[in-house]
Amino acid sequence: MAFKMNSSSFTFGDGTGYSPLAKKDKLASQSENAAARLAKKQAKLEARLANSTNEKQKARLANRISNVSSKAGEKTQQAENLRGGKKRRAGIEKSRTRNLGAGKLDTDKTFNESGKKVTVDRTLTDNDGNIIRGTSKTKTGTGTNKTVDKTITKSDGTQIVKKKDGVKVNEPVEAPTKELSFGEAFKQNKAAGKKEFTWKGKKYHTGTKDEADAKSKAEQEAAAKAEAEAAAAKAKAEAEANANASNNNPLVNTNTVTPDVVQTSGGGINTRTNMPTSYGYGKF
């Protein structure tokens, strides 16, 4: 039969050179050395990130730097816990991000003062940041550390309680209010007759390209019509001016001759009939 002994109360005896405090000091030193190695690794990764020009590589390096920094912080806290006589993982907050190609998996864990996990949150998202699946668990934090509460989140935002107060259930939770996409917000505000709306802190209008094209065409047609009317008015004014000028010309008899028959140099005109009596040079 296998069993686990409590090392805090176990001793190999006098003269063996073993003591629980000596073991904790050794573990603390190991954690400190690990933190130092991780700090050096972080510096190298940051140097690579600074020299990188590839966006995908930069994203991977940034993720690795975040994980290494988190691990270094955990190791430092573990060393402090051990030297302070606490459990190695007392009060630790552990965060990791794993790239999966088509997305990433974020995992967050917290530990109580007894070094036991009390919360576990995992979120799987695609490369656009949309949730594929999420899991949130609360544990007892004592003994075998069983899961007390468990809730999963689906891709559509629906949450389902799988475990509550240690009892398995399958109860849907009211879906949180989902933020409208730009298209949904546009349609909603246009249907309401609004000319403008705000989406993610920025203002947009509800006009469409077809409406803009129709407005532009109407404006062009109105401008063309106004131009044609102006040209017609100008032509009419010029015709009236020419008619008035012809009526005031003394060399033209509008009763007996056509308007384009006028006296030129030489010749004579019968004053009674206003007809030419002789011809000089030129035309009548």
C-alpha positions in Angstrom: 0.0 0.0 0.0 1.4 3.3 -1.1 1.1 6.5 1.0 2.5 10.0 1.1 4.6 11.2 4.1 4.6 14.7 5.3 8.2 15.9 4.9 7.7 18.7 7.4 7.4 16.2 10.3 9.7 13.5 8.9 13.5 13.5 9.7 16.2 11.0 8.9 17.6 11.4 12.4 20.5 13.2 14.0 23.9 13.1 12.3 22.5 12.6 8.8 22.8 16.2 7.9 19.2 16.4 6.7 16.7 19.0 7.9 13.5 20.4 6.3 14.9 23.9 6.4 18.0 22.8 4.5 15.8 21.3 1.9 13.8 24.5 1.5 16.9 26.5 1.2 18.1 24.2 -1.6 14.8 24.5 -3.4 14.8 28.3 -2.9 18.3 28.5 -4.5 17.1 26.3 -7.4 14.2 28.6 -8.0 16.4 31.7 -7.8 18.8 30.2 -10.3 15.9 29.3 -12.6 14.6 32.9 -12.4 18.1 34.2 -13.4 18.3 31.8 -16.4 14.9 32.9 -17.5 15.8 36.6 -17.2 18.8 36.0 -19.5 16.6 34.1 -21.9 14.1 36.9 -21.9 16.8 39.4 -22.8 17.9 37.3 -25.8 14.3 37.0 -27.0 13.8 40.8 -26.7 17.0 41.4 -28.7 15.6 39.1 -31.5 12.3 40.8 -31.4 14.0 44.2 -31.8 15.8 43.0 -34.9 12.9 41.1 -36.5 11.0 42.4 -39.5 8.7 39.5 -40.0 5.3 40.1 -38.4 4.5 36.5 -37.7 7.9 35.9 -36.1 7.5 39.1 -34.0 4.1 37.8 -32.7 5.6 34.5 -31.7 8.6 36.2 -30.0 6.3 38.5 -28.1 4.3 35.5 -26.9 7.4 33.7 -25.8 8.7 36.7 -24.0 5.4 37.0 -22.1 5.6 33.4 -21.0 9.2 33.5 -20.0 8.6 36.7 -18.0 5.7 35.1 -16.2 7.8 32.0 -15.4 10.6 34.1 -14.0 8.2 36.0 -11.8 6.8 32.7 -10.5 10.2 31.3 -9.7 11.2 34.4 -7.9 8.0 34.3 -5.8 8.6 30.6 -5.1 12.0 31.3 -3.7 10.6 34.0 -1.5 7.9 31.6 -0.3 10.4 28.9 0.6 12.7 31.2 2.4 9.7 32.6 4.3 8.6 29.2 5.5 5.6 29.1 3.2 4.5 26.6 0.6 6.4 26.9 -2.6 3.3 27.9 -4.7 1.5 29.9 -2.0 -0.3 32.9 -3.6 1.1 32.1 -7.1 -0.7 33.4 -10.2 0.3 31.4 -13.2 -0.4 32.6 -16.8 0.5 30.9 -20.1 -0.3 31.5 -23.7 0.2 28.8 -26.3 0.2 29.4 -30.1 -1.7 26.8 -32.0 -1.4 28.1 -35.6 -5.1 28.6 -36.1 -5.4 30.4 -32.8 -4.1 30.5 -29.3 -4.9 29.0 -25.9 -4.7 31.2 -22.8 -4.5 29.5 -19.4 -4.6 31.3 -16.0 -4.3 29.6 -12.6 -4.3 30.9 -9.1 -3.0 29.2 -5.9 -4.0 29.8 -2.3 -1.7 30.1 0.7 -1.6 26.3 1.0 -0.2 26.0 -2.5 -3.4 24.5 -3.9 -5.1 25.6 -7.2 -8.3 27.5 -6.5 -9.2 28.8 -10.0 -8.5 27.6 -13.5 -9.5 29.6 -16.6 -8.8 28.5 -20.2 -9.8 30.3 -23.3 -9.3 29.1 -26.9 -9.5 31.9 -29.5 -8.9 32.1 -33.2 -6.4 34.5 -34.9 -9.1 37.3 -35.0 -9.6 37.1 -31.2 -13.0 35.4 -31.4 -13.7 32.8 -28.7 -13.9 29.2 -29.8 -14.4 27.7 -26.4 -13.8 28.8 -22.8 -13.7 26.9 -19.5 -13.8 28.4 -16.0 -13.3 26.2 -12.9 -13.3 26.8 -9.1 -11.7 24.2 -6.9 -12.0 23.5 -3.1 -8.3 24.4 -2.5 -8.0 21.6 0.1 -7.3 17.8 0.2 -7.8 16.2 -3.2 -8.8 19.6 -4.5 -12.0 18.7 -6.3 -13.8 21.0 -8.8 -16.7 22.8 -7.2 -18.0 25.0 -10.0 -17.4 24.7 -13.8 -18.8 26.8 -16.6 -18.0 26.6 -20.3 -18.4 29.3 -22.9 -19.4 28.4 -26.5 -18.3 30.3 -29.7 -21.7 32.1 -29.9 -21.2 33.5 -26.4 -23.6 31.1 -24.7 -22.5 29.9 -21.3 -23.4 26.6 -19.8 -22.9 25.6 -16.1 -21.6 22.1 -16.0 -21.0 21.8 -12.3 -22.4 23.9 -9.4 -21.6 23.5 -5.7 -19.9 20.2 -6.5 -23.0 18.8 -8.3 -23.0 18.1 -12.0 -25.6 20.1 -13.9 -26.2 21.2 -17.4 -27.9 24.6 -17.1 -27.6 27.3 -19.8 -26.7 30.7 -18.5 -28.3 33.8 -20.1 -26.1 34.8 -23.0 -24.3 38.1 -22.4 -25.3 41.0 -24.6 -23.2 40.6 -27.8 -21.7 43.7 -29.3 -23.2 44.5 -32.7 -21.0 44.2 -35.7 -20.6 47.2 -38.0 -23.0 45.8 -40.5 -25.6 45.0 -37.8 -25.3 48.5 -36.3 -25.6 50.1 -39.8 -28.7 48.2 -40.7 -30.3 48.9 -37.3 -29.7 52.6 -37.4 -30.7 53.0 -41.1 -34.0 51.1 -40.5 -34.6 53.6 -37.6 -34.2 56.5 -40.1 -31.1 57.9 -38.5 -28.5 59.7 -40.7 -25.6 59.0 -38.3 -24.7 56.5 -35.6 -21.7 55.7 -33.3 -19.8 52.4 -33.4 -16.8 51.7 -31.2 -16.4 55.4 -30.4 -16.5 56.6 -34.0 -19.3 58.3 -36.0 -20.6 56.9 -39.3 -23.3 58.0 -41.7 -26.1 55.6 -43.0 -25.9 56.6 -46.6 -25.1 54.0 -49.2 -23.1 54.1 -52.5 -26.2 53.8 -54.6 -27.8 56.7 -52.8 -24.7 58.8 -53.2 -24.5 57.9 -57.0 -28.2 58.8 -57.4 -27.7 62.1 -55.6 -24.7 62.9 -57.8 -26.6 62.1 -61.0 -29.5 64.3 -59.9 -27.2 67.2 -59.2 -25.5 66.7 -62.6 -28.9 66.7 -64.4 -30.0 69.8 -62.5 -26.8 71.6 -63.4 -27.1 70.6 -67.1 -30.7 71.9 -67.2 -29.8 75.2 -65.6 -26.9 75.6 -68.1 -29.3 74.9 -71.0 -31.9 77.4 -69.7 -29.2 80.0 -69.3 -28.0 79.4 -72.9 -31.5 79.7 -74.3 -32.1 82.9 -72.4 -28.9 84.4 -73.7 -29.8 83.4 -77.3 -33.2 85.0 -77.0 -31.8 88.2 -75.6 -29.3 88.4 -78.5 -32.1 87.8 -81.1 -34.2 90.6 -79.5 -31.2 92.9 -79.5 -30.5 92.2 -83.2 -34.2 92.8 -84.1 -34.2 96.2 -82.3 -31.0 97.2 -84.1 -32.6 96.4 -87.5 -35.7 98.4 -86.8 -33.6 101.5 -86.0 -31.5 101.4 -89.3 -32.6 104.3 -91.6 -31.4 102.6 -94.7 -33.8 99.7 -94.4 -37.5 100.0 -95.7 -39.2 97.2 -93.7 -42.4 97.8 -95.8 -41.1 97.4 -99.3 -37.7 95.7 -99.2 -36.2 92.8 -97.4 -34.1 93.7 -94.3 -30.9 92.6 -96.0 -31.2 95.1 -98.9 -29.5 98.4 -97.9 -27.8 101.2 -99.8 -24.1 101.0 -100.3 -21.7 103.6 -101.8 -23.0 105.4 -105.0 -26.4 105.2 -106.7 -29.7 106.8 -105.6 -33.0 106.0 -104.0 -36.5 107.2 -105.0 -37.8 108.9 -101.8 -41.4 108.1 -102.7 -41.0 104.4 -103.3 -37.7 103.9 -101.4 -36.5 101.9 -104.4 -33.1 102.4 -106.0 -33.1 104.6 -109.1 -29.4 104.1 -110.0 -26.6 101.9 -109.0 -23.1 102.8 -107.9 -20.3 100.6 -106.8 -21.3 97.9 -104.4 -24.5 96.0 -103.9 -28.0 96.8 -102.7 
